Amino acid sequence: MSQAEQILQALGGETNVRDLEACITRLRVEVDDPGKVDEPGLRAAGAFGVVVQGEAVQVVVGPQADTIAEDIEDLR
């Protein structure tokens, strides 16, 4: 499973992701159900940090954020 697939799965799957964009070193994601976000799963997929505030999730992945975001969009 690719890193993008692992991150998408840990975000609760494609049906849980409402919006996703890359911002320098982070993936900024809006989810429908924050309870489906698997923080340990995101860290296992290579995230350096995870911040969940309501339906907004920031996944710190480093400078490859743009590439990962594009890969996730290709999966959706």
N, C-alpha and C positions, 0 to 999 in steps of 0.2 A: 504494500500500500504506500502510495506517495505521501510526502509531507502534506500536500494540499488536501488529499483525501482524509488523512488523519485529523487535520485541523477542522475540516468541514464536519466530520463525524463528531468530534468533540464539542462542536458548537451546537449540536443537537440535530444535525442533518440539514440537507438543503431546504426542507420545508420550514425549518425554524429560523433560517437566515432571511431577514427582510431586506437588509442593505449591507453592502460590504465595500470598503474603500481602503486603499493603502495611504498611509501618512508617514512618510520618511522611514521610521523603523517599526511602525505599528500597523496592525490591521484594525480598523475601526468598524465594528459590526453592530448592527441593530438586530435584535432577535425578538421573536414573538413570545417565547417562554424562557426567561433566564434560568429557570429551574432545570432545564435540559442541558445547560452548559456544563461540561465536564472539565473543571480546571486542572485536575491532575492529568487528564488525557491531553489537554493542550500543552502542558509542560513536557509530557512524554513525547509529544510530536515536535518538540524543539523550541517551544516558547520560553523566553527568559522571564516573562512576567505576564500576569493576567489581572486586569482590573474590570470588575463588574459593578456597574452603577445602574440599577433598574434594568431597562432593556438595552442599555448600551454596554458593549464589551470591547475592551481594548486588549489586543494580544500583541505583546512585544516580541517580534521575531528577528529584529536586526535589519540590516540594509537590503535584504532580499524580500522585503515586504511587498514591493511592487510585483515581483515575479510570482510570489505566492498568491497574491490577490488575483492576478490574471489566471493562474492555474485553477484556482477555486471557481472563478467565473466560468471557465471552460467546462468544469464539472457540472455546473448548474444549468 
